[in-house]
Amino acid sequence: MNILITGSNGQLGTEMRTLSAAHPKHQYFFTDVVAADGVQTLDITDRQAVAAFMQTNAIDLIVNCAAYTNVDKAEEDEATAMKINAEALSVLGSQGVRVIHISTDYVFSGDEHVPCKETDHVAPRTAYGRTKYEGEKRLLAVCPDAVILRTAWLYSPYGNNFVKTMIRLGKEKDKLGVVFDQIGTPTYAADLAWAIFIVIESPVWYPGIYHFTNEGVCSWYDFTIAILSLANITTCPVFPISSDEYVYKTPRPHYSVLDKSKFKKTFGVAIPYWLDGLRRCMTKLMSE
């Protein structure tokens, strides 16, 4: 197949570029809003540009890794977030090919106390969540054969993310306070990329919404303790604080664990534990 992968300069897109070498039977076209080594320029909100790219390169499948992910800035500029997270999905979904799209735990309220299933009530409380949910709806309206993977707490050795921020702060600060009452599952972008290739190479196409994160649960506090330990940073003690003690511009979900039973059953795979994923990411970061 000829596969278009959007958002190829981001965390997930970069992992898709890396992992594509292990799947050489397909031809890949990596794009983003800014060109880079091996990445072409494509504005996924431009219907004519996307249609021309699709036709020129005879694209058979789209994997959309592009997104407006800055939760706080989305509150200030929901129009831009809506354009990238929702309007672009109408464009990509109407090209006459299958689409794999990445969504988020933020489509839920964050007040749940058990892992969220794909069929659970959706109630986004932020501009980011609203725009991502709108993207899901718009994609399925024009491409009911699409696959949507909701994920959470994504990190990698690339770009800006919680892991890299905590390593930097652990080296700069003499102590850190991190919230202990927000629970979720850290997800290594390389493992999400692996899951996408599972979908791509499945002998049967199973459309629908799926949840995918690494296995297990933890708080941001637990996550930070693990990060600093693996980074051998011992000079910065970490203290647990409540969400009420931390000032957020935008509300964060208190509980955003996703139930992955559907993905595991459908594709017959075991999903790596979050701490194992973090170890692999940290090994890569430390070697660099």
N, C-alpha and C positions, 0 to 999 in steps of 0.2 A: 504493500500500500504506500501511497504518498500521503504523509501525515503532516499537517500544519500544527505547530505548537506555538501558541501565543504566550506573551509574557516571559520570553525566554531569558531575560536578564535578571529575573527575580529569583528568590530562593528555590522555589519548586521548579521553575523553568530551567535553572542552571543544573539542578539534579537530573532533570529529564535529558538535558544535553549530554551529561556525563554517562547516564545509564543507557542511552541510545546505542552506544558503541557495542553493548552486549546483545543488541537486537538488530543485527545488520541486514536482516531480510527486508526491512522497510526503508524507505527513503524519507528523510525528515527535512522539513522546512521550518527553521527557527526564526521567529519574528518578535519584535517589540516596538515600542514607540521610538526608541533610540537604537541605532545600529551599533553593533559590537562585533568582535571577532566571531564569525560564523553565524551572526544574527542579522537578519534583514529588517528594514523598517516597514512597519505596517500599522496603520491606524484602524483598529477593529471597530471603531464607531463610524467609519466611512464606508457606506454600503457599496459605492462604486469601486473603491480601492480594493475592498475585500473580494468582490465578485471577479474583478480583473485578476487578482492574485490566484484565486481558486481555479480560474479557467486556464491561465498561463501555465500553472504547475500541476494541473489535473489532480487536485487534492481529493482524497478519498475519505479522510477522517480529520476532524478538528479536535485538538486537545487544548482547552482554554485554561491556561494558567495565569492569565492577566487579571488583575483586580486592583481596585482602590481599597487599600487595606489599613490606612491610617484612621483609626477609630475616632480620635479626637478631631482631626481636621475634617472628617466627614460631617461632623455636627455643624461645623462652620460653613461648609461648602457642599451641602447635600446634592446640589444640582450636578456638580462634577462627578461625585460618587455615583449618582444615578446614571449618568451617561456611560461610565465605564462598567459599572457592576450590573446594569439592567438593560439600557438601550443597546449596548453592544451585543447582548445575547440575542436580541431580535435579529440583528444583522447576521451573526454567526449561525444562528439556528435556521435561517431561511436560505441556506446555500445548497440544500438538496443532498447533504451528506450527514452521517452520524456525528454526534458531538459528545465529548466527555468534558464535563464542566466541574470546577471545584467551588464548593460553597462552604458554609461556616456554621459553627455552633451558635453564632449570634442570632440565627433566625428564631431561636427559642428565648424564653423570658429569662432563663438563668435561675429561676426559683424552684426548679425541680429538685427532687431528693433521690430519684432513681435514674439510671442511665436513659437518655432519650432515644426512643425508637423513631424510625422514619415516618411512622404514621401518627406520632404524637402532635398535639396542638402546637401550632407555630404562633409566636407572639413576640416579634422583635421589639426591643426597647431603645434601640439606637439607630441613628441614620445609617450607619454601616450595615446593621442587621436588616433594616427595611430595604435598603437598596439591593442587598444580596438576595433576599427573599423575592423581591420583584424580578430579579434576574432569573431565578429559578422558574417563576411563573411564565415569564416571557419566552424563555427557551422551550419549555414544554408545550406552550401554545403553538409554536411553529415547527417544533421538532419533537414530537412525542416519543420518538425512538432514542432520545438522548439518555446518557448516563450522568447522573449528578452525584458527586462524592462530597459529602459534608465532612469537614475536618476541624481541628482545633489546636491551639497552642503550638503553631508551627515554628520550627527553628532549623538552622543549618549552619555550615561554616561560612555561608555567603550572605551579603546584605546586612541589614540591621535587624536584630532580634533579641529576645530576652537573654539567651545564653551568652551572646557576645557582650551585651550590656552588663550583665552580672560579673563577667570576667574582668571587664574594664573597671567597674566600680569596686570590685574586690581588691584590685591592685591600687586604686586611688584612695579609698576611704579607710578609716580606722574602725568602722563598724557599719552595719547595714540593718535596716528594719524592713522586713518583707511580710506581706499579708499571709496569714495562715488559714483564713476562713473563706478562701475562694478555691474551689476544687475542680480539677480537670485532668486531662491527660496530655503531657508533652508529646508532640509528634515530630519525629525526625523527617525532614522533607525527602530524604533519600528513600525512606520506607513508604512514603506516600507515592513517590515516583514509581517504586516497585509495584505498588498496588495498581497504578494506572496501566502499567505494562501487563499486569495480570488480566485486566479488562480488555486491553487491546488484543491480546493473543489468545483469549478464550475461544475455544472452537464454536461456542454458541454466544450470540450477542444477547445479553440480558439487560434491557433498558430499565430505567427507573432511578429512584433515589436510594443511595446507600450512605452509611456512616463509616468513616475510616479514620481512626487514630491509632497510635500504638496502644498496647494493652496496659492495664493497671490504672491507678489514680494517685494523685498527690496534690498538695497545695503548692502555691508559688514559693512558700517558705521551704518546703521539702525539696522542691526543684532546685532552689538556690543552694541549699546545703550540699546537694549532690554535685552541682556544677563546680562550686569552689573546691570541694574535696577532690574531684577528678582533675582540676586544674592545679592542684597542690598549692592553693592559696590558703595559708594558715594564719595570716596576720590581720584578718578582718572577720571578727565574730559577727554572726547573723542572729538577729533577734526577731521573734514572731510578733507581729502587730495585727490588729483587727482592721477591717476595711474602713471602719469609722475613723481610724487614726490616720488614714491616708487620703489626701485630697485628690479626687479624680475629676477631670473635666467632663468625662463621660462615664455613666454607670457601667461597671463590669459585672458579668454573671457570677453569682455566688456558687453555682453548680452547673458545670457544662460538660459532664461526662456523656459520651455518645455510646449507644449500644451498637456493637458491630456484628451481632449475630447474623444478620441478613447477608452481609458481605462474606463472612466466613463460610456460611452454609452454601451460598450460591456458587462461590468460586473454589471452595474446598481448600482453603489455606489456613495456616496458623499465622497469627500476627505477632511480631516481635514486642517484647516488654519494653516499656518506655525507658527504663534505666539502661537496658542493653543498647538501645538506639542512641542514648546520650553518650555512652562509652565510645561507640563507634565515631560519633561526631567529634567528641573531644580528642580522640586519637588523631583524627584528621587535622583538627585545629592546632593541636600541640606540635604536630610534625611540620606545620607551616610557620 
